[in-house]
Structure formats: structure tokens, C-alpha cells
Amino acid sequence: MPTLKKLALSVLCGVWLQACTAAKPGTAQTFARDEQQIRAVLSTQTAAWNRGDVAAFMQGYWQSDSLLFIGKNGPTRGWQRTLENYRRSYPDAAAMGQLSFSQLRVHPIGADAAHVVGHWQLARPTAGDVGGWFTLLFRKIEGKWVIVADHSS
């Protein structure tokens, strides 16, 4: 009988190990897919910006009065106000330039939240290049990853 006990214990340990390592919401396997979706949002924003489409760029942001954007002029609340500020600051394609993101770090902070840090650069031959760093808070709202807070310098 000692062999039967060892076999039963071995089976129970195997079942327990499988249960502990199975993909569940919030695990590394699940977040790898979420990270791809977050990076896709940023890629879509880059493409929209580089074709001069600020409204399409803003689709990556939460369309809510609770959106928070913090830039050089301090905090702005709301999707519409943020859009208006972008349009005022970047009135044409020359002012917008070509956007690129680099040094992106995506960190899960929950099953429906992620923290992103990265560097932004605008290549603007006539207006002069500019760049800086950003911190984004993404949330998965109604199945879609969106930026709910943006602190850019």
C-alpha cells in the first residue's frame, strides 16, 4: 500500500501544480495579450498623428470627462478639452511633425489596468524637434484598452 499512497500523493501534487500554473485573468499569459493590445493602441495613435489626424490620435484616450492629461501647463480634465488643447498646440502638419515612441515599458497593475512609461519624439524639420517622457495609465473599459491618465513632459 505505500506505493498506492505515493501514487495518490503524486497525482494530487500534479493536479495542484497544474491548477496553480493554468492561465487565469491577470497572469503573465493573459497580460502578454493585453500588452500587445496596449502597444497596438500606441501604434495606432502614432500612425494617426503622423498623417495629421489629431481626432483619430485621440481615439486611444478614454472618451470621458474624467480623462486626466498633465502636460507643461498643468492638468486638463476631459477628452474634449484635451483634444482642443492638442489642436491649439499643433495647428498643422508642420507643428505636429512625425511622432515616435521608444523605450516603452508596460507593467500590469491589475487585470484591467496597466502602467506605461516611455519616451516620445516629434521630428519637425521646420519647427524644431521636441521630445520628452510620459507616464500613461491604461484601463480596460468595456473590453477596450484606453488611456485614462497621461503625464507627459
C-alpha positions in Angstrom: 0.0 0.0 0.0 2.8 2.5 0.5 3.1 2.6 -3.3 -0.6 3.4 -3.7 -0.2 6.3 -1.2 2.8 7.6 -3.1 0.9 7.4 -6.4 -2.1 9.2 -5.0 0.1 11.9 -3.5 1.9 12.3 -6.8 -1.4 12.7 -8.7 -2.7 15.2 -6.2 0.6 17.2 -6.4 0.3 17.2 -10.2 -3.3 18.4 -10.2 -2.4 21.1 -7.7 0.6 22.2 -9.8 -1.5 22.3 -12.9 -4.2 24.4 -11.2 -1.6 26.9 -9.9 0.0 27.3 -13.3 -3.1 27.4 -15.6 -3.7 30.7 -17.4 -6.1 32.9 -15.4 -7.1 36.6 -15.8 -4.2 38.7 -14.7 -1.5 36.1 -15.3 1.6 36.5 -17.4 0.0 34.7 -20.3 -3.1 36.8 -20.2 -1.1 40.0 -19.8 1.1 39.2 -22.8 -2.1 39.5 -25.0 -3.1 42.7 -23.1 0.3 44.2 -23.6 0.1 43.5 -27.4 -3.3 45.4 -27.4 -1.9 48.3 -25.4 1.1 48.6 -27.8 -1.4 48.4 -30.7 -3.2 51.4 -29.3 0.1 53.4 -29.2 1.0 52.2 -32.7 -2.5 53.3 -34.0 -2.0 56.7 -32.3 1.4 57.1 -33.9 0.0 56.4 -37.4 -2.9 58.8 -36.8 -0.5 61.6 -35.6 1.9 61.1 -38.5 -0.9 61.6 -41.0 -2.0 64.8 -39.2 -5.2 63.3 -37.8 -5.5 64.6 -34.2 -9.1 63.3 -33.8 -8.0 59.7 -34.7 -5.0 60.1 -32.4 -7.4 60.9 -29.5 -9.3 57.6 -30.0 -6.6 56.0 -27.9 -7.9 58.1 -24.9 -10.9 57.4 -22.7 -13.7 59.5 -24.1 -14.8 60.8 -20.7 -14.9 64.0 -18.7 -12.7 62.1 -16.2 -9.8 61.7 -18.6 -6.7 63.3 -17.0 -3.9 64.8 -19.1 -1.0 66.5 -17.3 1.4 68.5 -19.5 3.6 71.6 -19.2 0.6 73.8 -18.5 -0.7 71.6 -15.7 -3.7 69.2 -15.5 -6.5 69.1 -18.0 -9.6 67.1 -17.3 -11.8 65.7 -20.1 -11.4 64.2 -23.5 -12.9 67.2 -25.4 -10.7 69.7 -23.6 -7.6 67.5 -24.2 -8.5 67.4 -27.9 -8.9 71.1 -28.1 -5.5 71.6 -26.4 -3.8 69.3 -28.9 -5.4 71.2 -31.8 -4.4 74.6 -30.4 -0.8 73.4 -29.7 -0.4 71.6 -33.0 -2.4 73.5 -35.6 -0.9 72.0 -38.7 1.2 69.1 -40.0 4.4 71.1 -39.7 3.8 71.8 -36.0 2.8 68.1 -35.5 5.8 66.6 -37.2 6.4 62.9 -37.1 5.8 61.1 -33.8 7.7 58.2 -32.5 7.7 56.3 -29.2 10.6 54.5 -27.7 11.8 52.8 -24.5 8.3 51.6 -23.8 7.8 49.7 -20.6 4.4 48.2 -20.0 3.6 47.0 -16.5 0.4 45.3 -15.4 -1.1 46.7 -12.2 -4.3 44.6 -12.3 -6.4 42.5 -14.6 -7.8 45.7 -16.1 -5.0 48.2 -15.6 -1.5 48.9 -16.8 1.2 51.5 -16.3 3.2 52.5 -19.3 6.4 54.6 -19.3 8.2 55.7 -22.5 9.9 58.4 -24.5 8.2 60.5 -27.2 9.9 62.4 -30.0 8.5 64.7 -32.6 10.7 65.1 -35.7 9.8 68.6 -37.1 12.2 69.9 -39.7 10.8 73.4 -39.8 9.5 73.9 -36.3 12.4 72.1 -34.5 12.4 68.7 -32.9 11.0 68.2 -29.4 10.6 65.2 -27.1 10.2 64.0 -23.6 8.9 61.3 -21.3 5.5 60.1 -20.5 3.6 58.0 -18.0 0.3 56.6 -19.0 -2.4 54.8 -17.0 -4.3 52.4 -19.3 -7.6 50.8 -18.2 -9.6 48.1 -20.0 -13.0 49.6 -20.2 -15.8 47.7 -22.0 -13.2 45.3 -23.4 -11.0 48.0 -24.9 -7.7 49.3 -23.6 -7.7 53.2 -23.3 -5.5 55.8 -21.7 -7.3 57.3 -18.7 -4.4 59.4 -17.4 -1.4 60.8 -19.3 1.5 62.7 -17.7 3.8 64.0 -20.5 6.8 66.2 -20.1 
